[in-house]
């Protein structure tokens, strides 16, 4: 073995160039064999053999049932219990001890799929999602055959230690086989998945998600090494997550006006906050539709979204615990006028209804005005003379 072999080996490892690394290792083994060190040569060959060197490899451009998914770089605030479970899964995958099948179950919008994307980013692995549209087939028995082909393709991935496989909403093909309402074809599909899991390469890590865990096949549930429940959000958790989402969007949109205290007071009025995915959509829309030239204008939209009414009833806002300054922000009425109205010394400067109606009619007359007939002075004088004569 020469110095260049060692240098090349280190360089290929640093560059994550696996084919070149393997070829260099084989060349080193051949050099030891030529020099008479047969034992060391055989040891290197055995190491490379156990590393899946002689299995036909499946590359990305040859995949039929998978699509590549970009990892997530967005922040993902999670409740502490769920966060600890995710960290535990990352540790288990890194230790490569054969703990490689995980199930994330919970209501829609709880962050299951997003957590998988975050795990792929942290582990620096390529994420591939099963494309169920290519698997489910109306022909009798074809879905079962497609599932078998899927796992065959999965077991022949090149460098399985560098990928993560997502079965997103696996309940599409994994229903309870004992359910009398289940189609027989789907029951066979679930059986095919069970068989695929039993013969899965231990170097491959699978994470599945489901919104319908109570209808999940019990035998399939037992195939997973760990099941993480994402239905563990408290109201306090959701309030903290909502504030984190808001701050991220304010940074993205470069909005300087912030009032975290007022934001917390608004969302605390909603006793059943939505899950993170819906929180993200609502808050993003409220900021997007706000007037950037008005300080904290987005908070008016947020009040409407989370309270369900517009912030125009000053006395109601007062009973909800908002200060005069906060009412000014939400209603758009000056603080001094808000104080007078709340103290009964003033009223909102809105024109009376009769005046508004009269003004509206005048505007209508201007729009639809028809020119009057011209006055005939001779006719006026004639009628006046007649009146004098008759008198």
PyMOL commands that set and color helices and strands:
alter all, ss='L'
color gray80, all
select helices_A, chain A and resi 3-14+18-34+38-50+60-62+80-95+112-123+132-134+142-155+160-162+170-172+184-198+213-215+218-223+235-252+260-267+276-288+298-307+314-319+324-331+335-342+353-367+377-390
alter helices_A, ss='H'
color red, helices_A
select strands_A, chain A and resi 66-69+101-105+126-130+163-167+206-210+226-229
alter strands_A, ss='S'
color yellow, strands_A
deselect
rebuild
show_as cartoon
